[in-house]
Every structure is written in structure tokens, then in C-alpha cells.
Amino acid sequence: MRFAIDAMGGDLAPQAVVEGAVRSLVGLDKDVELVLFGDKGAIEDCLRAAEYSGERIKVVHTTEVIDCQEAPTMAIKRKKDSSMVRALQMTASKEADCFISAGSSGAMLAGATLIVKRIKGVKRPALAPLLPTVKGKPVMILDAGANTDCRPAYLLQFALMGKAYMEQVAGNKEPKIGLLNNGSEQEKGNELTKATYPLMKELPINFIGNFEARDLMSGDVDVVVCDGFDGNILLKTTEGVASAITSMLKVEIMEGMRTKVGGALARPAFARLKKRMDYTEYGGAPLLGINGGVIKAHGSSNSTAIMNAIYQAERLVKGNVTELIAQSVAKYAFED
């Protein structure tokens, strides 16, 4: 098994990417090889700093880097020797089983679609991040930004993709799938959700109906299906609220001596909660519907996030998620 990694992508690259790669080797199967694409000198400096000199990490030198300020499609077409493009090409040729990057989301989406390409029959790939819930299991948002405007056929395929991932990677054999809406009643929603609801009921999935955003982290749903516009707002709002609550809690605890003492006593609980809410524990978001593994790590990923993104890639490949999505989609004629 081989993973192609964009070592120059992300706010903390290449150091965090290299450190994460080195740390991941402890938990990976012995036959897994990591290929880091980027400035060879900078990457090798980081490898020496991490005191790694083994043979399971290879370095491929590239001369260009795609940054987040560039027009995604234009950057992919022009920067042929960028770390992202070269790593995607290795994945497209099947020399690598999965691509991992913390770089530009737009460029990654464009590159994955243009270079690795979609699974036959898949109308749109979907970005599928995972979030924690109060029941300790993750919930997937699908789509979270790849497709601003959607049609019912796209959402139906998203549901099948989410089912395949949660069954094979998360170990959930009957994932509950909900349709994001502004109410639980079937007649609620916009034209898209109203048209999608009855069609969703016909799929071989555990469809629980419409699902409201306030219940996202309740643990009562495993996959939330929506268009990329609503999904991205849902994701960013959830992240923002979690961060705000943490900040406000810190301020309140420091207000007086009694709360400081209570905060000190509750420190282990706060530490556990922080770990559960930490995006680095999930690694990244898979881009489902692409003809090869693709994992998008958070732009500010540290070495822990990169390590977990690599572990996520291993589970994705072992679970044959790409093949299962292809099989599921092939069974149905999805009309636009």
C-alpha cells in the first residue's frame, strides 16, 4: 500500500506534514509506504530533525507549490510540477492508493476531479468531514462544500457514498442517514429537499427522514445529506460555536476563586472534552466519488492531524470504499 502526500500543503508545511508522516509509521501496517512530494531539501531537513532515516518514506522533488490565494483550476493546469499535482498524478496512475493534502481545498477539489477523475456514474464528488457527537461516535456531513448547487440525483448518490464509508471505515453496519432540512416533517423544505425526500426513501439505506441542524451532534444520525452550500455553513457554524463556548468557559472559570478551584478540579474532564472536540483526532475529510482515495486535511493541521489523516487513508483503502461506491452507483439510473 502506498500513499502520495502533498508535503508542501498546509499552514505548517512541510514540518508538520513530515513529522506526522514519521509518527504514523508506528501504527501503520509494515507494508505501507509514504511518498512525500515537495522541496526535497526542506523535506529531508525535517526528516533529519525528526531523526528518521528509514526506507518507508520516499521523497519526490517538485519545484512548485499551489497556495490558497490562486485560482484553483488555473493553478492545477499551470503548475504541473507542484507537489499537489504530482501527488495526484501518482494516485491517478494507481501507483498510489490514496492522496493526502492539507493544502488549498479548491485546488484539491479541482485537481482530484481533473486528474484522478470521478468514479464512473458518479455525478459529483462530495467532501465528507466527520464531527464528534455526544454519544461518542462520529457524524458525517455530506456534502460540506464541493457542490454549492445540487440536484436530487446528487443527494441520492451522497447518501450511498456516506453509507459505504460509515459501514467500511467507521464500522457502522446500519448507519442512520438524514436529510438536512428546516423541519422534520416531510412537507418541509425547499424545492431540492422536497423532491429528494421521496426518492431517498426508495434507496437501500437506513433513511430516518428530515433532520434539523440543531440535532447534528446528538448522535441520533450518522450521515447528514445536504448540498455543499448548506453543509459548509453547518460545518463552519458548528466549529465556530464550539470555539466560542470554549473561550467563554475559560473566561467564566477565571472570574473568581471558587470557579478557579472548581475549574482545577474539573480539569481532567475538560481535557477529555477537548480531545473529543479536537479536529486533529479525525485527520481529515475524504472526498468521496473520486476514482481513488483522496483525503483533505485541515489547512492548519499539525503533526497529529496529519498522522490521523494517514491512518484514515489506510482505513479507507482497506475498506474498499471506492469500489463499493462504484458498485452502489452502478445499480441505479440517477436522473438529473
Beta strands, then each sheet from edge to edge (+ up, - down):
strand 1: 2-6
strand 2: 33-38
strand 3: 57-61
strand 4: 98-101
strand 5: 126-127
strand 6: 130-131
strand 7: 139-142
strand 8: 176-181
strand 9: 206-212
strand 10: 223-225
strand 11: 284-288
strand 12: 293-297
sheet 1: 3+ 2+ 1+ 4+ 12+ 11- 5+
sheet 2: 6+ 7- 10- 8- 9-
end
